[in-house]
Every structure is written in C-alpha cells, then in structure tokens.
Amino acid sequence: MSKATNEHLLQMQGQIQSINEELSSQRATLGRLSAELVAQRQENDEFRRNLLNELKALRRQNQSLLDNLYDNNLLLGSNDRSEVKPLRNYDLQTPDGKIYLGEDEYIYIKEADATFDSRIDTGAAVSSISARNITEFERNGKRWYRFTIEANDHNIEVEAPFVRTSIIRQSSSQKSIERVVVALNIKVGDYSAQTEFTLTDRSHMQYPVLIGRTMIQDIAVVDVSRDHIQGRNKDTFLVLNGDDYEKAMKEGNDPNAEYKAKRESMAGQVAFPSQEYGDNLGPNSENALPAVRNQRQDEANDKKLRQEQQAKANDAATTAQDKATDKATDKDAAAKDDAKSDSKADADTDSKADDAAKKEQ
C-alpha cells in the first residue's frame, strides 16, 4: 500500500470520526429537545387542566352571584317571586344552553330499556350500536329490523324501524360495506331525541354503543377531560364497557344488583303458605293476601247477601205501599157512605115538607 493511499485512508477516517462526533452531538441535541418537548407537553396539559378548573370555578361563582341577585330581586326589579326562573347548572350546560358530554356517557335507549356506557366519538359521523342476529320483518306495512345486543353476559332483543342504508368505506381495506340504519329513541341527562344508528357487530369492542357527531352537533360540547358528566337513571338496566364489567365481576360487584332487587320487589316473589288465608302473594305470611279462590267466594257471598238485603228492602217498601193504598181506599169508601147518608136525609126532609104543604091545602 502506497504512502498516498495511507494518507487518503487516514484522511477518510478523520472525516468519519468527525461525522460521528457531529452525529453524536446532534443525537444529544435531539434527545434534549425531545425531553424539553415532553416537559412542555406535560406543562401544557397541566396548564389546560388548571385553566378548565378555573373556568368551572368561575361558572360556579357566576351562578352563585346570579342566585343572590335573583334572591334579592335586584335582577328583576320586582317583588314577584313567581317571575324568578331556575338557573342552569353550568357544570352540565354551557351558558348558551348546550349540554356537556364527556369522553364516555351513559345513554339510555328506550327500545332496549337499558342504559349503555357509550363512547362519544366526534370522528364518527353516525352513531352505531352492537347488533347480531339481524332480521328484517314488516310491521304495519313498513320495514323493521329485529336484532340482539350481546353485552355483559346478557342478550337484549331490540326492534326498530328502518331508516336507510349507509355505505361505510373502510380506509384500511379500501372496501365499502353496506349497513342498515335504524331509528332509536335515546336519553342522556335531560336531553331526549330520536336518532339514527347503524347496525354492526361490536361484541368484540369495549363499548356496545358509539355516539357520532350527527347526534351531538348543535346540542352538545364534548369535554374529553371528563366522563359521565350527565349521570344516569339508576332505575334502568346498566350495560358497562367490557373492561369495567370484567373488573366488577372479578371483584364480585354486580352493577345491576340494586336494579334487580327493585325489580324483584316490584314484581313479587315466591308464594309462601299463610296460616290464616292459605295461598298468598308475598314472602311475609303476616302480610299475606287471601287466595284467589277464597277471594272470589267472598265476593260471591257478598253479592248474594246484598241481593237478599235489597229484596227484603223491596218487599218492605211494597208492603208499606199496599197498606197505605188500603187505608186510602177505606177512607174514600167511608166518605162516600157519609155523602149518601146526607143526601138521603136531605131527600127525606124535602119529602116531609112537601107532604105537610099538601095537607094544609
């Protein structure tokens, strides 16, 4: 190897070493910038949370001030309490009347008679609901669909009217899928509406119900930093998301224990014998109801007794009326006899007077 070649190699090694040092310096700079970005992002998130908390505190303060103004009749300028209107809860509504929705919300669906822990997804245009065993049928000349919601180890049968067919384009496979769209009545918080849902199998997903922007536009503001803002009706069957349901079951907590207890209490329980009445409709023999056959017999006896009493009353009234009629008849006959006697006496008197007059002549 010549001297020139060695010098060239040494020169190249020097350049490579210089490049490596520069790359190491750039890596260190990138690492530092990345750490700064992470710290800045965390700081921004913390600032955003603090700002949201301050805004909520300001809403509550404003509401308190308005309450005081209304209470002191300063805002209305009147002593008429009937003009005072209830204020909005600004933790649940915006000042312009829109409701707040969190990342997850409890949505009650009337046709299923159940409340679903649902995901609010502004990226989806139309809402969707988990559906299996989809069957088309006709009702009153219109097209309807029957389907099953499988969630939380329960099967809920639902029937809903057909609205239209939607074409869903999947970005992953570049394929189009045709899905049925039905109308369902929903309620979240105090807001109720009929909205459209596409039928799709979501049994393998966390949430059986997904709410799209078509339903929430113009009526709600989504705050992804919160969840379950609107609360739920505890008198309805609850369907949790997959993870929460599995966690509750592992801990031995049935999310619908209170609901089931209320349903059993309303519908009655197993009948127990009663010492006094026999069969009854409750578990407490002291509060037992009469058996149906005994109740029917008692009703028949009461009806028969009422009929007998009514018949006796009718007979007594008829007898009294007959006596009154006979008495009136006797009085009329006596009056007629008296009248005849008076007429005969008058006639005899007139006859005697005539005879006396003839003798004098």
C-alpha positions in Angstrom: 0.0 0.0 0.0 1.5 3.3 -1.1 2.1 6.3 1.1 -0.6 8.3 -0.7 -3.2 5.6 -0.1 -2.4 5.6 3.6 -2.7 9.3 3.8 -6.0 9.1 2.0 -7.3 6.4 4.4 -6.2 8.4 7.4 -8.0 11.5 6.0 -11.2 9.5 5.4 -11.0 8.1 9.0 -10.6 11.6 10.3 -13.7 12.7 8.4 -15.7 9.7 9.5 -14.7 10.4 13.1 -15.7 14.0 12.7 -19.1 13.0 11.2 -19.6 10.5 14.1 -18.9 13.2 16.6 -21.3 15.6 14.9 -23.9 12.8 14.8 -23.4 12.2 18.5 -23.8 15.9 19.2 -27.0 16.0 17.1 -28.4 12.9 18.9 -27.7 14.6 22.2 -29.4 17.8 21.0 -32.4 15.8 19.7 -32.6 13.9 23.0 -32.6 17.2 24.9 -35.2 18.7 22.6 -37.4 15.6 22.9 -37.2 15.9 26.7 -38.0 19.5 26.5 -41.0 18.8 24.3 -42.2 16.1 26.7 -41.8 18.6 29.6 -43.5 21.3 27.6 -46.4 19.0 26.7 -46.8 18.0 30.4 -46.7 21.6 31.4 -49.3 22.5 28.7 -51.6 19.7 29.9 -51.2 20.8 33.5 -52.0 24.4 32.4 -55.0 23.2 30.4 -56.4 21.3 33.4 -55.8 24.3 35.7 -57.5 26.6 33.2 -60.5 24.3 32.9 -60.8 24.1 36.7 -60.6 27.9 36.9 -63.3 28.2 34.3 -65.5 25.8 36.2 -64.9 27.7 39.4 -65.8 31.0 37.6 -69.0 29.4 36.3 -70.0 28.4 39.8 -69.1 31.8 41.1 -71.2 33.5 38.4 -74.1 31.1 39.2 -73.8 32.0 42.9 -73.9 35.7 42.1 -76.9 35.3 39.9 -78.6 33.3 42.5 -78.0 36.1 45.0 -79.3 38.7 42.6 -82.5 36.7 42.0 -83.0 36.2 45.7 -82.7 39.9 46.4 -85.0 40.8 43.5 -82.3 43.1 42.1 -82.1 41.5 38.6 -85.9 41.5 38.1 -86.6 44.8 39.9 -89.8 43.2 41.2 -91.1 41.6 44.4 -93.0 39.0 42.4 -91.3 35.7 43.2 -93.2 33.9 40.5 -91.0 35.6 37.9 -87.9 34.0 39.2 -86.7 31.3 36.8 -84.4 28.4 37.8 -80.8 28.8 36.7 -78.9 26.3 34.6 -76.3 24.0 36.2 -73.2 25.3 34.5 -71.3 22.1 35.3 -73.8 20.3 33.0 -74.6 23.0 30.5 -72.9 25.9 28.7 -74.3 29.4 29.1 -75.9 29.2 25.7 -77.8 26.0 26.7 -75.7 23.2 25.2 -75.1 20.2 27.3 -71.6 19.0 28.3 -70.7 15.4 27.3 -67.6 13.6 28.5 -65.5 11.1 26.6 -67.8 8.4 28.0 -71.5 8.9 28.8 -74.5 6.9 30.0 -77.0 6.7 27.1 -80.5 5.3 27.8 -82.1 3.6 24.8 -85.9 3.2 25.1 -86.3 0.3 22.7 -83.7 -1.8 24.7 -85.0 -0.4 28.0 -81.4 -0.2 29.2 -78.6 2.3 29.8 -75.4 1.8 27.9 -71.9 3.1 28.9 -71.2 4.7 25.5 -68.1 6.2 23.8 -68.6 9.7 22.4 -66.6 9.8 19.1 -66.7 13.1 17.2 -64.7 11.4 14.5 -67.6 9.2 13.5 -70.4 10.7 11.5 -73.2 8.3 12.5 -73.8 6.6 15.8 -73.6 2.8 15.9 -75.0 0.0 18.1 -73.9 -3.6 18.5 -76.2 -5.9 16.7 -76.3 -9.6 16.0 -78.9 -11.9 14.6 -80.2 -9.1 12.4 -83.6 -10.0 11.0 -85.9 -7.9 8.7 -89.6 -8.0 9.1 -92.7 -6.0 8.3 -94.9 -4.0 10.7 -97.9 -2.0 9.6 -96.7 -2.1 6.1 -93.3 -0.7 7.0 -89.8 -2.2 7.1 -88.5 -3.0 10.5 -85.5 -4.8 11.9 -85.1 -7.1 14.9 -81.6 -7.6 16.4 -79.8 -8.8 19.6 -77.4 -6.8 21.7 -74.9 -9.1 23.3 -73.1 -7.4 26.2 -72.2 -8.1 29.8 -73.3 -11.7 29.5 -76.8 -10.6 28.6 -78.8 -10.7 25.4 -81.2 -7.8 24.8 -83.7 -8.1 22.0 -84.5 -4.9 20.2 -86.9 -3.9 17.4 -86.6 -0.7 15.5 -87.9 0.9 12.2 -85.7 1.0 9.1 -84.5 4.5 8.0 -82.0 4.0 5.2 -78.9 2.1 4.1 -75.5 3.6 4.7 -72.3 2.9 2.8 -69.3 2.7 5.1 -65.8 2.9 3.4 -63.0 1.3 5.4 -59.7 3.1 5.0 -57.7 0.0 5.9 -59.0 -2.3 3.2 -60.4 0.3 0.7 -63.7 -1.7 0.7 -67.2 -0.4 1.1 -69.7 -2.1 3.5 -73.4 -1.6 3.3 -75.1 -1.2 6.8 -78.7 -0.9 7.9 -79.6 2.4 9.7 -82.5 2.3 12.2 -84.1 5.0 14.4 -83.8 4.7 18.2 -85.1 6.9 21.0 -82.3 7.9 23.4 -81.9 10.0 26.5 -78.8 11.5 28.0 -79.2 13.6 31.1 -82.3 15.7 30.5 -82.0 15.6 26.7 -84.2 13.2 24.7 -84.3 12.6 21.0 -84.7 10.1 18.2 -81.5 9.5 16.3 -80.1 7.2 13.7 -77.9 4.1 14.5 -76.0 1.8 12.1 -76.3 -1.9 13.0 -72.9 -3.6 13.3 -71.4 -6.3 15.4 -69.5 -4.5 18.2 -69.4 -7.5 20.6 -65.6 -7.7 20.3 -65.3 -4.0 21.2 -65.2 -2.3 24.5 -68.3 -0.2 24.0 -71.6 -1.6 22.6 -72.8 1.9 21.7 -70.8 4.6 19.9 -72.3 8.1 19.6 -71.3 10.1 16.5 -71.3 13.8 15.7 -74.6 13.7 13.9 -76.4 13.2 17.2 -74.4 15.7 19.3 -74.0 18.5 16.8 -75.7 21.8 17.8 -76.8 20.4 21.2 -73.6 19.4 23.0 -70.0 20.3 23.7 -67.6 17.4 24.3 -65.0 17.7 27.1 -62.7 14.8 26.7 -61.0 15.5 30.0 -64.2 14.4 31.8 -66.5 11.4 31.6 -70.1 10.5 32.7 -70.9 14.2 33.2 -74.7 13.7 32.8 -75.1 10.8 35.2 -77.6 8.1 34.7 -81.0 6.8 35.8 -80.4 4.1 38.4 -83.9 2.5 37.8 -82.7 1.1 34.4 -80.6 -1.9 33.5 -76.9 -0.9 33.1 -74.6 -2.2 30.4 -70.9 -1.3 31.2 -68.0 -1.3 28.8 -66.0 -4.5 28.6 -63.1 -3.7 31.0 -65.3 -2.2 33.7 -67.7 -5.2 33.6 -64.9 -7.7 33.9 -63.3 -5.7 36.7 -66.7 -5.6 38.5 -67.2 -9.3 38.1 -63.8 -10.2 39.4 -64.4 -8.0 42.5 -67.8 -9.7 43.0 -69.7 -6.5 42.3 -72.9 -6.8 40.2 -73.5 -3.4 38.6 -77.2 -4.2 38.4 -77.7 -5.7 42.0 -79.8 -2.7 43.1 -81.8 -2.7 39.9 -82.6 -6.4 40.2 -83.6 -6.1 43.8 -86.0 -3.3 42.9 -87.5 -5.4 40.0 -88.0 -8.4 42.3 -89.6 -6.2 44.9 -92.0 -4.7 42.3 -92.9 -8.0 40.6 -93.3 -10.1 43.8 -91.5 -13.2 44.9 -92.2 -16.9 45.5 -95.5 -17.5 47.3 -95.5 -19.0 50.8 -98.4 -20.6 52.7 -100.3 -18.5 55.2 -101.8 -20.0 58.4 -104.8 -17.7 58.1 -105.5 -17.5 54.3 -103.6 -20.3 52.7 -102.0 -19.3 49.4 -100.7 -15.7 49.2 -98.5 -13.5 47.0 -95.7 -12.5 49.4 -92.9 -13.9 51.5 -94.3 -12.5 54.7 -97.2 -14.7 56.0 -98.3 -11.9 58.4 -99.0 -9.7 55.4 -100.4 -12.5 53.3 -103.2 -11.8 50.8 -106.2 -14.2 50.6 -106.1 -17.0 48.0 -107.8 -16.1 44.7 -110.4 -18.8 45.1 -111.2 -17.6 48.7 -111.4 -14.0 47.4 -113.8 -15.0 44.6 -116.0 -17.0 47.1 -116.1 -14.0 49.5 -117.1 -11.7 46.6 -119.9 -14.1 45.6 -121.2 -14.3 49.2 -121.2 -10.6 49.5 -123.1 -10.2 46.2 -125.7 -12.8 47.4 -126.1 -11.0 50.7 -126.5 -7.6 49.0 -129.2 -9.1 46.7 -131.1 -10.6 49.7 -130.9 -7.4 51.6 -132.2 -5.5 48.5 -135.0 -8.0 48.1 -136.1 -7.6 51.7 -136.0 -3.8 51.4 -138.1 -4.0 48.2 -140.6 -6.3 50.0 -140.9 -4.0 53.0 -141.4 -1.0 50.7 -144.1 -2.9 48.7 -145.9 -3.9 51.9 -145.9 -0.3 53.3 -147.2 1.0 49.9 -150.0 -1.7 49.9 -151.1 -0.7 53.5 -151.1 3.0 52.6 -153.2 2.2 49.5 -155.7 0.1 51.5 -156.1 2.8 54.1 -156.7 5.4 51.5 -159.3 3.2 49.9 -161.2 2.7 53.2 -161.2 6.5 53.8 -162.7 7.0 50.3 -165.4 4.4 50.9 -166.4 6.0 54.3 -166.6 9.4 52.7 -168.9 8.1 50.0 -171.1 6.4 52.6 -171.4 9.7 54.6 -172.2 11.5 51.4 -175.0 9.1 50.6 -176.5 9.3 54.1 -176.5 13.1 53.9 -178.2 13.0 50.5 -180.9 10.6 51.8 -181.6 12.7 54.9 -182.0 15.8 52.7 -184.4 13.9 50.4 -186.5 12.7 53.4 -186.7 16.3 54.8 -187.8 17.6 51.4 -190.4 14.9 51.1 -191.9 15.6 54.6 -192.1 19.3 53.7 -194.0 18.5 50.6 -196.5 16.3 52.4 -197.1 19.0 55.1 -197.8 21.6 52.4 -200.3 19.3 50.7 -202.2 18.7 53.9 -202.5 22.4 54.6 -204.1 22.9 51.2 
